[in-house]
Amino acid sequence: MQELIGGVRAFNRFYTRIIGVLGAGMHDTPYSLTEARVLFELYGHGDLPSAELRRRLGLDAGYLSRMLAGFESGGLVTRERSASDARRQVVRLTAEGRAASKVLDEAAAGAARDLLGPLTAGDRERLLSAMDTIRRVLSPAPGAVPYVIRPPRPGDLGWIVQRHGALYAEEQGWDVTMEGYIAAIVAEYATSRDPRREACWIAEVDGVPAGSVMCVRGPDERTAQLRLLLVEPSARGMGIGSRLVEECLVFARATGHTRIVLMTVAGLTSARRIYEAAGFALDDEHEVDAYGTRVTEQWWSRTLEGKSR
């Protein structure tokens, strides 16, 4: 055990030096690591109750209160009582606070790029896999990582395009035309979406996008179409894909559709299992030249009378 303890401490010393948390401020800013984490949380999630900030970061209530008081006096945040519950204090960034947080966010991203830049693609994959393993092993409840399903925020539609292009290139070997195909779908949604009949959802894990799906207009007024279902490899096995599909079914039924269709390709086994479990049935399949290869395009559908499975 002593050898294991020594190994953990040696890694801690090495990694804190690598990410630069030993200096007076994070990323050449006046903010300590803890202060930067508080600003990051507010920057990524908007208004938050102080109790939620405390829970997310595991901070002592008095320590957090003093920190927020300092931020408030420095013009970075405002604090006010919740309109729905006077016992709760809501914290939000000011314009100056958002600017400071943006500087920190860009500096953190730059530091990550600098760390990954000199590495080969294989070394990057091994590094991120090892980091993910550490995070999951040390999580208090392995296999029960919480996630949220939310509407897209600015930048999320671009993320959908980028992640589809990157993941299908890595996992299926498809070329850049796949990314162009996704970009066209997203552009149409962004410019001509009918909010009464179309919607998009993002799955988020630990504040980071981990999945997506869209419900858009189908071939006729009574038919909706499910599009752009994606779940990040690190978030698979958590039930996110099924939950995203269920969001589509509930929305499509609530907006008056009686049928929903989707198009996929053969070989995406995990997606097929999700669609079958949600009540979809294969209607048609045929081979086409797409994405720099030959694929079997499949069309699936289900009715929307009654409850989804």
Secondary structure as UniProt FT lines:
FT   HELIX           2..19
FT   HELIX           26..28
FT   HELIX           33..45
FT   STRAND          48..49
FT   HELIX           50..57
FT   HELIX           61..73
FT   TURN            74..75
FT   STRAND          77..81
FT   TURN            86..87
FT   STRAND          89..93
FT   HELIX           95..116
FT   TURN            117..118
FT   HELIX           121..138
FT   TURN            142..143
FT   STRAND          147..150
FT   TURN            154..155
FT   HELIX           156..172
FT   HELIX           177..192
FT   TURN            195..197
FT   STRAND          199..205
FT   TURN            206..207
FT   STRAND          208..217
FT   TURN            221..222
FT   STRAND          223..231
FT   HELIX           233..235
FT   TURN            236..237
FT   HELIX           240..254
FT   TURN            255..256
FT   STRAND          259..265
FT   TURN            266..267
FT   HELIX           269..277
FT   TURN            278..279
FT   STRAND          281..290
FT   TURN            291..292
FT   STRAND          293..303
//
